[in-house]
Amino acid sequence: MEFNKVVRGAKREMNNEESVYAILDAGFMCHVAFQHQGQAMIIPTAYGREGDNLYIHGSTKNFMLNQILDGQSICISVTHLDGIVLAKSLFHTSVNYRSTVLFGKAVLVEDEEERMDGLKSITENIVKGRWNEVEVGDENQLKATMIIKFTIDSASAKIRNEGPVGDDSILNEVWSGHIPLALKAAQPIQDKKFGVVLEMSKSVKNYYEKHK
Ligand SMILES: Cc1cc2nc3c(=O)[nH]c(=O)nc-3n(C[C@H](O)[C@H](O)[C@H](O)COP(=O)(O)OP(=O)(O)OC[C@H]3O[C@@H](n4cnc5c(N)ncnc54)[C@H](O)[C@@H]3O)c2cc1C
């Protein structure tokens, strides 16, 4: 993986594999940016990471997935919003975040074993342990599913994690500081249509305990 220099706010650049991987592994939703006939497009989707590869998936009829297979260089971004930074001035008002911007190309995964590995990677990245608890899908469902591998050619990571900076000479009584934000899981709600109350599966329980 190569690294792209952050120009504005360069002191927040965290260009190393560890930071890029940590940002990717802390989430499962990315935004995929691509070109279609000169039109910039961006689509949110789920991913799983294996080394420098991100697996994404969808229907074989999925527009975005089919477009990005034309050999174009695409851009994928993942951002975690960690807080709102409220300075005494609007000029220094900001946000805390961890974000990474990746460039690379996508290829269709055709090897059956790798297709399964890709699906498992996506599934496990969303709720760890779920892969062993659910039906993967029948032959037709798997046939209708496309797995794509995006390889990171170059990346950058940018992290802001502090209260307000600047405004040292503003001595008024306006409150300044920051509001930490976090994504939390609420109590899981069981699907009622089967008419039986089931104990939460281990993966769901673990997810809830970790993220509540
Ligand atoms: C958190 C998250 C995870 C997702 N994970 C997956 C996944 O793993 N696999 C998968 O196949 N899909 C996933 N989706 C749905 C995905 O965003 C697309 O809607 C879907 O893949 C269809 O893509 P397409 O290019 O075929 O869309 P099309 O229906 O062909 O798009 C036509 C137009 O509809 C609009 N559009 C498409 N998708 C969206 C959207 N999500 N929001 C608003 N407008 C939209 C755009 O203007 C687009 O140009 C996810 C969505 C979210 C929010």
PDBQT file of the ligand as one rigid body, heavy atoms in Angstrom, charges set to zero:
ROOT
HETATM    1  C1  LIG A 301     -25.150   0.683   5.203  1.00  0.00    +0.000 C 
HETATM    2  C2  LIG A 301     -25.499   0.119   3.859  1.00  0.00    +0.000 A 
HETATM    3  C3  LIG A 301     -24.979  -1.098   3.477  1.00  0.00    +0.000 A 
HETATM    4  C4  LIG A 301     -25.327  -1.634   2.233  1.00  0.00    +0.000 A 
HETATM    5  N1  LIG A 301     -24.760  -2.819   1.882  1.00  0.00    +0.000 NA
HETATM    6  C5  LIG A 301     -25.014  -3.331   0.671  1.00  0.00    +0.000 A 
HETATM    7  C6  LIG A 301     -24.372  -4.532   0.251  1.00  0.00    +0.000 A 
HETATM    8  O1  LIG A 301     -23.554  -5.118   0.965  1.00  0.00    +0.000 OA
HETATM    9  N2  LIG A 301     -24.661  -4.993  -0.992  1.00  0.00    +0.000 N 
HETATM   10  C7  LIG A 301     -25.557  -4.367  -1.808  1.00  0.00    +0.000 A 
HETATM   11  O2  LIG A 301     -25.798  -4.847  -2.923  1.00  0.00    +0.000 OA
HETATM   12  N3  LIG A 301     -26.155  -3.222  -1.445  1.00  0.00    +0.000 NA
HETATM   13  C8  LIG A 301     -25.911  -2.693  -0.235  1.00  0.00    +0.000 A 
HETATM   14  N4  LIG A 301     -26.510  -1.508   0.139  1.00  0.00    +0.000 N 
HETATM   15  C9  LIG A 301     -27.452  -0.880  -0.808  1.00  0.00    +0.000 C 
HETATM   16  C10 LIG A 301     -26.652  -0.041  -1.810  1.00  0.00    +0.000 C 
HETATM   17  O3  LIG A 301     -26.419   1.256  -1.276  1.00  0.00    +0.000 OA
HETATM   18  C11 LIG A 301     -27.371   0.126  -3.174  1.00  0.00    +0.000 C 
HETATM   19  O4  LIG A 301     -28.639   0.711  -2.967  1.00  0.00    +0.000 OA
HETATM   20  C12 LIG A 301     -27.566  -1.197  -3.898  1.00  0.00    +0.000 C 
HETATM   21  O5  LIG A 301     -26.345  -1.930  -3.889  1.00  0.00    +0.000 OA
HETATM   22  C13 LIG A 301     -28.015  -0.973  -5.328  1.00  0.00    +0.000 C 
HETATM   23  O6  LIG A 301     -26.944  -0.404  -6.050  1.00  0.00    +0.000 OA
HETATM   24  P1  LIG A 301     -27.109  -0.097  -7.600  1.00  0.00    +0.000 P 
HETATM   25  O7  LIG A 301     -25.853   0.586  -8.061  1.00  0.00    +0.000 OA
HETATM   26  O8  LIG A 301     -27.567  -1.315  -8.314  1.00  0.00    +0.000 OA
HETATM   27  O9  LIG A 301     -28.292   0.975  -7.515  1.00  0.00    +0.000 OA
HETATM   28  P2  LIG A 301     -29.378   1.432  -8.563  1.00  0.00    +0.000 P 
HETATM   29  O10 LIG A 301     -30.688   1.118  -7.969  1.00  0.00    +0.000 OA
HETATM   30  O11 LIG A 301     -29.063   0.979  -9.951  1.00  0.00    +0.000 OA
HETATM   31  O12 LIG A 301     -29.102   2.999  -8.466  1.00  0.00    +0.000 OA
HETATM   32  C14 LIG A 301     -29.857   3.932  -9.208  1.00  0.00    +0.000 C 
HETATM   33  C15 LIG A 301     -29.757   5.240  -8.494  1.00  0.00    +0.000 C 
HETATM   34  O13 LIG A 301     -30.450   5.139  -7.268  1.00  0.00    +0.000 OA
HETATM   35  C16 LIG A 301     -29.805   5.883  -6.277  1.00  0.00    +0.000 C 
HETATM   36  N5  LIG A 301     -29.384   4.982  -5.163  1.00  0.00    +0.000 N 
HETATM   37  C17 LIG A 301     -28.879   3.727  -5.228  1.00  0.00    +0.000 A 
HETATM   38  N6  LIG A 301     -28.591   3.255  -4.005  1.00  0.00    +0.000 NA
HETATM   39  C18 LIG A 301     -28.916   4.244  -3.151  1.00  0.00    +0.000 A 
HETATM   40  C19 LIG A 301     -28.832   4.359  -1.732  1.00  0.00    +0.000 A 
HETATM   41  N7  LIG A 301     -28.334   3.394  -0.945  1.00  0.00    +0.000 N 
HETATM   42  N8  LIG A 301     -29.278   5.497  -1.177  1.00  0.00    +0.000 NA
HETATM   43  C20 LIG A 301     -29.786   6.502  -1.945  1.00  0.00    +0.000 A 
HETATM   44  N9  LIG A 301     -29.859   6.446  -3.281  1.00  0.00    +0.000 NA
HETATM   45  C21 LIG A 301     -29.429   5.337  -3.875  1.00  0.00    +0.000 A 
HETATM   46  C22 LIG A 301     -28.616   6.559  -6.915  1.00  0.00    +0.000 C 
HETATM   47  O14 LIG A 301     -28.958   7.830  -7.406  1.00  0.00    +0.000 OA
HETATM   48  C23 LIG A 301     -28.323   5.643  -8.067  1.00  0.00    +0.000 C 
HETATM   49  O15 LIG A 301     -27.650   6.291  -9.093  1.00  0.00    +0.000 OA
HETATM   50  C24 LIG A 301     -26.199  -0.928   1.363  1.00  0.00    +0.000 A 
HETATM   51  C25 LIG A 301     -26.708   0.298   1.754  1.00  0.00    +0.000 A 
HETATM   52  C26 LIG A 301     -26.363   0.835   2.979  1.00  0.00    +0.000 A 
HETATM   53  C27 LIG A 301     -26.880   2.192   3.353  1.00  0.00    +0.000 C 
ENDROOT
TORSDOF 0
